Amino acid sequence: MSELDAARKNMVEAYVMTSGVTDDRILAAMNRVPREQFVPEAKRSIAYLGDDLCVKEASDGEPGRFLMDPRVLGKLMELASLSSSDLVLDIGPATGYSTALLADLTDTVVAIECDSDLAEKASATLLDLSVDNAAVIEGSLPEGNTKQGPFDVIFLNGSVPFVPSELLDQLKEGGRLVGVVREGNVGKARVYVKSGAQSTHWDGFEAGIHPLPGFEVAETFTF
């Protein structure tokens, strides 16, 4: 077993499983998908630590981009109740690690990434790993992808202050949107379920992860 293979196994056993993830399919996917392939080469030695990992530094007013803490990622995927027949919309995957995991667990994944460089890197890495049931498309994260929907699952790769109705409208009947919604300084895992023209939601665990770009709430001023 290589050093990185051992680190991957340790991440699953020491971080993901101990955080409460029990779905064997998710644990097996995390043991299979090489997370180090989705991070800058200089950071491959820390690819399996239990924390958000920066894959693109902030610059020119644009925020930095991160791969989600694997513990939070695994727990969110478990909340999504993923099925092997699901069509999934992966929002803001950065370099595509979440896309690879979702592709391992479901039928088809459409990933939307707003950063052209990251979208290109994600596509190239997925191709290198022979992931043939996922596609990365450059586009607006809050707008999703109406052309490929409706979706069984929509997965948010970062925290947001709100979930746009445009995304909820892209769910199939009974479809689930899963992500971390920030209320003040607290982030909570939230599951939305489509029911007719409406959706219901419920909250799971608390989580502090980096925000997704494009979902910022405009500040208002009172004079």
C-alpha positions, 0 to 999 in steps of 0.5 A: 500500500502506497503512502497516499493509499494509506493516508486515504484509508486513514482519512476514511477510518479516522475522520469520516467514520468517526464523524458518524458516516455509516453508509458503506457505499459512501465510505467505499467511494471515499476509499476508491477516489484519489483525493490527491488528484484533485488538489495542487501538487504541492498540497498532495501530502495534506490531501487527506487531512480532515479540514477544508482544503484550499485549491485556489487562492483568493485573487483580484477580488475573487474568493479562494476555493476549497474542497470541503472537509471530508467529514462534512462531505460524507455526512451531506452525501449521507443526508442526500439518500443517494441512489444508483439511479439518481441524476445529480446536479453538483454545484461548485465542485471546484476541482471536481472531487465531489463530482467523482464521488457522486459519479461513483455513487449515482447514475449521472452527474452534471457539475456546474463550476463558475471558475473556468480554470477550475472547470477545465482542471476538473474535466481533465482530472475526471477524464484521467480517472476514466469517470465517464458518467459526469460532465463539468459545465462552466456556468453560474452556480445560483442558476444551476442547469435547467437544460439537463434537469430536473434532478433527483439530487442537487448538491451544494459544495459550500455554505450559502446564506440562502437557497435560490428558488431557481435551484429548487425548481430544478428538482424532480418531484421528491428530489432532494437539495442538500447543502449548508445554509448559514444563519448568522454565524452558524451553518446548518446542514439542510435538506430540501425535498420537492413536493408539488410546487413547494418544498419542505426542509429540515436541518441536520448537523451544524457545520462551518465550511467555506462559502460558495461564490455567487450567493452573496446577499447584497448589503442594505443601508439605512439613512 
